């Protein structure tokens, strides 16, 4: 039987946290490490038969191993996010048919969303959790000088979506996609972009719930607020 793996990315440097925490995926949120919230959601959903935990260094590896779901492989990450994903994909056994890829800096993913993504990927081969863009977005032609005078172009926000994780793929597809990225020496910021390089479609699952990424110190208070709301609605 084919199996499903979940790649849990935890090797990011967290530089934008400005030293407020030693490691953002191990920082305490709602009384538990950020990583533990992600792992707990996956375990509750039962979508994965195997976990690949991508770590940064030995010290972090030992801390992650203490709260990792089972069965797990621990794989050292690379310099960039895409390098870490490539290392994780290379570690997968041959019977893996579908792959979840999740940034562990997003601790509010819900088990029911994981179940829905798992169902969709079997028909679509590639699906991403995402939300609609509600702000007015303008394109500035001078990317390096935000304060310089330039003609702005307003993008049609009815067609804009903000990508989240997990992103889920048929295993052969994501392998081919990352091989193309590496061969062409492209830099990508999410896994769906790798599939785009093949010219193939990616389905979207709209997320009606906040699923923010822990990126800056200001995000901690917001995530705590959201977690408190979830705890208040729990039976």
N, C-alpha and C positions, 0 to 999 in steps of 0.2 A: 504494500500500500504506500501511496505517496504521503509525504509528511510536510508540515509547515514549520518554518523556523522564524524566530523573532530576533533581529539584530538590534541590540540596545546600545546606542552610542553614548559613551560617557567620557570620551578622551579629550573633549574640548578644553582649551586653556582657561576660559572664563576671564579673560583680561578686562572685559567691560564691567566686571563686578568691582573693579578698582580696589582690590585687596580687602573688601569687607568680609569675605569668607575665604577660607583656605581652598575650598573646592565646592563649586556650586551644586554639583549633583550629590554631594554628601552633606550639604548644609541641611540644618533641621528646618522642616516646614510642617506645621501642625503636629509637632512632636515626633516626627519621623524623618529620615533622610529623604531628600527629593527623589533619589533613585528608587527608594522603597515604594513610593507612590506609583511609579511607572511599573515596577515589577509586580506589585499587587494587582493592578488593573489587568495585566496580561494573564496572571495566574487565575484570577477570577473569571476571565473570559474563556479560558481553556482552548484558545485558538492555536497555541504553539505546542509542538512536540519537542522542540529543542530551542534553547536560547544561546545566542552568541553575545557575550558581554565584551564590549570594546573599551579597554582601559588605557590610561595615559602612562602610568609608571607603576613600579612594584608596590609602592606604598598605597596607591589608590586601588590597585588590584586586590590587595588583601582586605581592604575595607569593603569593596564591592562584593567580594566572594562571601563575606559574612551574611549578606542579605540578598544574595542572588537566587533567582528561581532555579528549579532543577527540572531536567538535566541541563547543565550549562557548559559551554566552552568559553574560556577567557582568552581573548586575542588582543595583542598590543596594537594600538592605533598608529596612524601615520601622522605626518605633519599637517595635512589638510583633512577636512571632513571626507572628501571623496577618496583619499588614500585609506582612511579608516574603513570606509564601506568596502572598498576593494579587498582589503585584508580579511574582513569578515566573510565576504562572499567566497573567497578562496578556501576558507576553513570549513565550509559546509560539506557534509557528506553527500554522496551521490543521490540519495533517495529523497532529497528535499525538493518539493514541487513548487511551493509558494514561500515568499519571503516578506515579512514585515520589516520595515526599517524605521526606527523611532529614535528621535533625539530625547535623551533622558532629561533635558532641561525643560521639557513639557510634562509636568507631573499630573495634569488634570484630565488626561485622556480617560474615557469611560469604557468599562467592559462591554457595554452594549454596542458601542461604536466599533470596537474591535471585531465583534461578532458580525456586524453588518459589513464591514470591509472584507472580512474573510469570505463572506457569501458572494460579494460583488466581484472579487478578483477571479473567481472561478469562471465567470462569464466574460469579463472584460480584459483580463490579463494584466491590467495596471489600473490602480485606483488610489486616490489621494484624499485624505481628510482636508477640508478647506472651508473657508468662510467668505462670504461676499464682502467686497470693499464698499464701505459706506462714505468714506471721505471723498472729496473732490481731489483727483490726482492730476497734477500737471507735469509735463516733461520739460526739463530745463536743459538746453542744449550744451551748456558748459558744465560738465559734471564736476569739475575741480574747483569752480568758483561760484558758490551759491549766491553771493552778494553782487555779482557782476550783472550789469544790464544785459538782458537777452530776451528774445522772443520766447514766450511760453506757449505750450500746446496742451490743451485740456484733453485728457483721455476719457473715453466713454466708460464710466464706472459701472454701467449695467452689464458690461462684459468682463469686468475685472474680478479676480478671485485671489485671495491671499492663501498661499499654501501653508499647510501645517504638517505635522506627522502624527500618526504613522502614515507612511506611503507603502503600498503593498503591490507585489509584482509576481508574475509567473517567473520561476527561477531562471529558465533559459533566456527569457526576455531581458531581465536585468543583467545577466551575465554578458549578453551580447551588447547591451547598451553601454556598460562600463568599459568593455573592450574597445568600443568605438571612441569613447571619450579619451581613453588612454592613447590610442593610436593617433588621434588628431591633436593630442596635447591640449585639450580644452579644459577650462576651469568652470566648474558648475557649483551651485550652492544648494541644490536639492536633487533628489534622485529622479524625479519626474523629468528634469532637464536632460538627463542622460537618455531617457526613452524618446524625448523630443528629437534628439540627434538622429534617431533612426527614422524619423518621420511617421511614427506610430501614435495612435490616440491614447490618451490617459483619461479615465473616468474620474469624476469628482463626487465625493460624498459630502453634502453640505452639513456643517457642524452648527447646530443651533445654540451650542453651549460655549462659553469662553474656554479656550485652550491655550493660554498665553505661554510664551517662552520666557524662562528666567534668564534675563540678559544683563540687566543693570540693577543696582541696589534698590531702586524705586520699585522694582517688580516684586520684591519680597512681600511688602505690605499688601499689595493687590492680591497676590496668590493666597496669603493668609486669610484675607477677607473672603475670597471665593471658597476656600476650604471650610471656613466657618459656616458659610451659607449651605454648603453641601451637608455638613454635619447636622445642621439644624433641620434639614429635610429628611434625614435618615429615620427610618422607623424605630 
